[in-house]
């Protein structure tokens, strides 16, 4: 019954997305041409005609990003990020489509309005459906009944987390174990030993089985899974090594053999990577154009206040541990040495010029890194890159440090907007970087950029 209901919900989502897609185009057209008095080169009919191409494309984008799947396990924040990402790619698709259709009179503003309106409608439709389902589950409807096979520290933690959130719609039938164990004050019944699994599954009422075995019980895993499959009940593994797995493990396949990737990197996904790179190019190009007067003034200021080059470049370690030259406005005196390669910057560094202190305080010295973004060495958002000397040093001292090189480094990042910048804890910075890498969404990048603007937290005294 649960599976049938889920299929119906998925179909409703797909149909509603198609309807909102067409509705968004109509609203966008009316909104843009509401007070227009002249004659139209092309009317609403043409925009509706191109929706014959756009709606199927959007179905593919939404389906590829799992926006038509069950969101029982998903957060609204991550789903919103995917909606923004899909509409960002969708708007680009429409521009390309119009180009190939050779229709020059299509309004760019209508297309941009369409992307924004469709994003809002998609978000609120899912938010409304979530609230409806949560209310239904709180009243006992649309509930999945779970059976825990094995009781240990991991399964007890799973039980605690699930029961706290009633909105998930889970209810525990009981647990199986070799013998009755102490479950403290938890309201879960002992349903018998492992041998009773087959008979329990024959009875109706169990939707899924959660298998949580200790190391010494793993010999029974095959029989438990076989019993579940024979009864046609979905089984899930909650292994004792869960603490070593990421929150969103990815299973690859090599010659038919499954491989669990310990570190899931969303940016390994081609569409995710493409949309982030496209966003980097567009925003960095616009930012360079808009800030060109400031760039010119800063260049003049650097040249007039201290002899030496205007732009300072330094070797940094980027994605896949490849070195690149990172650009900055020079804020220190030229000493002709190489101490900057092995010296950690401090807030009151005596080598800094007065003008250099000013541009550092406002993070203006970081603006030339927009060129690094255009070149593909960096991204707008990502872990901050470090010098080779410190990379070699920290890789030996800090566990997981090298994982930050799985993605492009950024001008700003999750660590920086959380206060871990400058002369602060490298361990905490690495934790933030790994969180960003494993939990990347398009919305998270937008959030970090907004926090950077309002907090002014672009890596202020971290580097030389």
N, C-alpha and C positions, 0 to 999 in steps of 0.2 A: 504493500500500500504506500509506504514511504517513497519507494522508487518511482511509482506511478505518479505520485503527487509532485515529485521533483521534476519529472519530465514535463508535466503540465506547467510548472512554474518557469522552467527554462524556456518553454515555447512561448509563454506569456511575455517573458522578458524580451525575447527576440522580436515578437510581433510589435510590442510597445516601442521598442527601439526604432523599428522601421517607421512606425506612425509618427513618433517624435522627430525623426529625421526629416520627413516631409513637412510636418507642421513647423519645424524650425526654419525651413527655407521660406515658407509662406510668411511667417512672422518677420523674418529678416528683410524680406522684400517690402512688406508694408511699412516696417519701421524706418527703412532708409528712404522710401519714396512717399512718405505720408503727406508731406507738404509740397511735393513736386508738381509744378503747374504745366510743364511742357509735355510734349509727346514722347512716348517711349520708343527707343530704337528696338528694344526687345521687352516683351512683357513677362508677366508671371508664368505664362504657359511654357516659355523656353526654360525657365529655372526648374519647373516641374518635370520637363522632359529629361534634363540632365540627371534628375534624381533616379531615373531608370538605371543609370550607371552607378550613382553614388550609394544608393541603398544597399545593393549587393556588396559593394566595396566595404561599406561600414559594417556589414554583417561579418565579413572576413576579419576586419580589424578587431571588432569586439570579441569574436569567437577566439581569435588568436591570443588575445589578452585575457581569456577565461572570464569575460564579463557576462557570458550566458550560462555560467556554471553556478552551482550552489554556493551561496555566500555564508553558509552556516559557520564556516571556520575563518572567514575573512573579516578584516576590519574595514570600516567605512572609509578610513583615511587611505589605505592602500588601494581600495577600489576607486576612489575619487581620482587618485593619481593616474590610474589606468584609463579612466574616462578622459581626462585631460590629454593624456598621451595619444589615445585613439583619435580624438578630435583634432589634435595638432597635425598628426599624419594625414587625417582626412581632409583638412583644409588644403594642405599641400597637394594632395591627390586631385582635388577639384581644380586648383590652379593649373596643374599639368594637363588635366582633362580638357579644360577650356582652351588651353594653348593648342592642343592637337585638333580640337574641333574648329579652330581658327575663327572663333567668335570674339571679336575685339571689344564689343559693346557690353560684355558681362561686367557688372559692377563688382569691383574688388571688395568694397565695403559690405555688400550683401553677403558675400562669401565669408568674410570675417565675422559679421554679425551671426551668420548661420552657425559657425563653429562655437561661438560663445553661448548662444541660445541652446544649442543641442547639448552642450556640456552641462548647462544648468538643469535642463529638463531630464537628462539621463540621471543626474545626481539625485534630484528630488524624487524621481520615480522609484529609485532603489532605496532611498531613505524611507519613503512611505511604506514600501513593501516590507522592509526590515521591521519597522515599528509594528506593522500589522501582524507579522509572523511572531514577533516577540510576545505580543499580547495573547495571541492564540496559544503559544507554547506555555506561557505562564498559567493559562487556564486548562492545560492538559491536552491541547490539540497539537498535531504534527510533532509528536514526541518520538524520538528514537530510543529503543530499549536496548541497553548494553549489558553484556555479561563479561565480567573480568575473569580471565583464566590465569591464575597465579596472583598471590598477594605478597608484596614486598614494598620496599621504600619507594620505588618508582611508581608502582600502581597506586599506592596510597596517595602520593602527591598528585597523580592524575585525577583520582577520585575527588580530592579536595578542591582542585582548581575547577573541575567541571561542575560540581555541585554548587559552588559559589555563584556561578552565572547561570541562572535558570533560563535566560533568554536563548541559550544554545540549544535548548530543547532535548536534553539527554536525561534518561532515567536509568538507574542501575537495577537490574534484576537480582544480582548477587555476585558472589565470587566463588571460584573453585580453587581448592588447594589440597595438598596431601592430607592435611588435617586442619581442624579449626584453629585459627590464630587470633591473637589479640588485635582488634581493629580500633582500640580506644573507644571513643564515644561516637564513632561514625555509624550512621544508620544504614548499614549494608549487611545483608544476611549471608550466612555460609550456605552455599547451594550444593555442597558435596565435593568429592574428589574428582580428579581428572577423568576417571573412568565413567563418570555420570554425564559427561559432555554430550555424547551421542543421543542419549535419551532426552536430555533437556532441549536439544536442538530440534527434536521431532515435534515437540510441543510448540504451538504458535505463540508468538509474543517476544521473541528475541530477534532484533533487527541486525545487530552487529556483535562480534566477539572481539574483545581487546585481549591480546595474548601478551602477558608480562611474566616471563620466566626468568629465574635466576640462572647463573652459569651452570650449576649442577643439575638443572632440570631441562636443559636444552635437548637432551636425547629424546624427549617426549614431544618436541615441536612438530615433527613430521606427522605423527598420529593425530595431533590436535588440528592442524591445518587440513588434513585429509578428512576428518570428521566434519569440519565446517563446510568444506566444498561438497561433500556428499549430501549434506542437508541443504545446500544452496544458500548458506548464510555467509555474509561478508566477514572476513577476518582481518584484523589489523595488528601489526607487531609494535609493541612498546618495549624495546630491548633494554637490557640492564646497562648498556653503554650509551644510553640516551644523552647523557651529559657531554659526550664527545661529539654529538651530532649538532649541526646548525638547526635553527628553528624551521627552516624550509629546505630540507635535504633534497638533492636532485639525483635521480637514478639514471645513469647512462647505461648503454648496452654495447658490449664488444663480443661479436660472434655469438650472440644469443645469451651471453653471460651478463647478469646485472652488476653494475658497479655503483656503489653509493658514493657520491661526491661529498666529502666532509665539508667543503666550503661551497655553498651555492652562491653564484655571482649572477644576479639578474642582468647585468650588463653584458653577459656572454650571449644573451638573446639578441638576435640580429635586429629585430624591430626596436627593441629598447636602445641598443647601441646606435642605430641609425637616427632615431628621434632625438637622442641626447646630443649627438654630434651635429645634427642639423640645427638644433636649438643653440648650441655653442657658436656655430658659425654666424647665424643670423644676429644673435644678441651682441656678440663681440664686435661684429662689423658696425652695427648701429651705435654701439657704445664708443667705438673709436671715432666715428664721424661726429657724434654729439659732443664728445669731450675734446675734440681737436683744438679748440681755443685754449683750454686748460693745459693740454699737452704742450702747446707752443709756449705758453707763459712759463710753465714749469721748466722746460728746456732752457729758456733764456735765463731763468733764475739760477739754475744749477751752474750754467756756464759763467755767469757774472760773479757768483759768490765763491767759486773755488776752481782753480785750474785743473784741467783733466777732461776726460770724455763725459758727455751728457748721459749716455746710456751705459749702465754697468751690466755686464753679463757674467754669470757664474755657472759652473757645471753642477747639474742636479741629476738625481736618479729618478726616472719616470716609470711609465708602464712597462712591465716585463723586464724591469731592472736595466732598461736602456738609458744611457746618459744623454742629456741635451743641455743646451745653453739657455738659461732662464734670464729674461731681461728685466731690468729695473732702472728707474732714475737713480743716478748716483747720489748718495746722501752722506758719503764719508770722504775724507781727504785721501788723495792718492799717495800711498806710502811706498809703492814699488815692490812690496814684498808679497808673500803668499800666505800670511798669517790668517787671512780671512777664511782659508780653506779648512783650518783646523781649530778655529776660535769660535766659541759660542757667543752670539750677540747678547748684549745686556741693554737695559733700558737707558742707562746714562753713559753710554759708550763715549769716551773722550775723543774718538776719531771722527765723530759726527759733526758736520757743519751746522751752523744755526739754521740755514735754509733746509738742510737735510732733516733736522729735527722737526721742522714744521711740516714738511711733506710726509714724513713718517707718521706724525701724529694724526694726519688726515688720511693716511693710507694712499696718498697720491703717487708715491714712489712705486706702487704695485701696478699702475695702469699699463705700462708697456707689456705686461704679461698677457694682455689681450692679443698681442701679436703671436705669443706662444700658443694661445688658444686657436687662432686662425690657422697656424701651421700644423696643429694637431699634436703638439708636444704636451699640451695641457688642456684641461676642461675648465669651465667656469667654476664648477663645484667638484670637489674631490679631496683626498688626503693631501696635505701640503708636502711638496717634494723636499728632499734633504740632500746635502752634499755627500759625495762618496765616502769621505772620511768618517762621517757620523753614521752613515748607513752600515759600514763595516763594524763600527763600534756598537751600535744599538742591536744589530742582529745577533750578537753574542750575549748581550745583557738582558734583552727584553723578549720574552716569548711572543711569537706571532707577529713580530715587527715587520717581517718581510711580506706579509700578506697585503700590506697597503699598496704594493706594486702590482696588484692584480688589475687595477683600473688606472685610468689617466689621473695624474695629480691635478689639483685644482688651485685656483686663485684664493678661494675660500672653501671652508669645509664644515662638517658637523662638529668637529673638535673646536674649531675657532669660535663658532657662534655659541658654544657652551662654555666659553671662557678658558679653554685649554690652548693658549697661544703664548708666544714669547717664552720667558724662562719659567715654564711650568712643568708639571709631571708628564714625562714622555709616555709612561704606562697608561695614564688616563687618556692621553691623546690617541694612542694606538687602539684602545677600547672603542673610542668614538669612531675611529676610521673603519674598524672591522664592522661595527654596527651599520655604518653607512653603506659599506660594500655589500653586506648581506641583505640589507633591507631597502636598497635603492628603489625609489619610485620617482616618476616625473614630478609629482607633487612635493616630494621631499626636497628636490633641487630648488623648486620655486620658494619653498619655505626658508631654506638656508640663504638664498639670495636676498629675500626680504629682510630676514634677521640681520644679515650683513649690512644692509643699507641703513636700517634703523639703529643697530647697535654700534656700527662703525668698527666691526671686529675683524677686518682683514689683517691677520697676522702681523701685528704691529712691531715688534722688536725681536722677532724670532730669528731673522737672518741678517747677514752682513751685506 
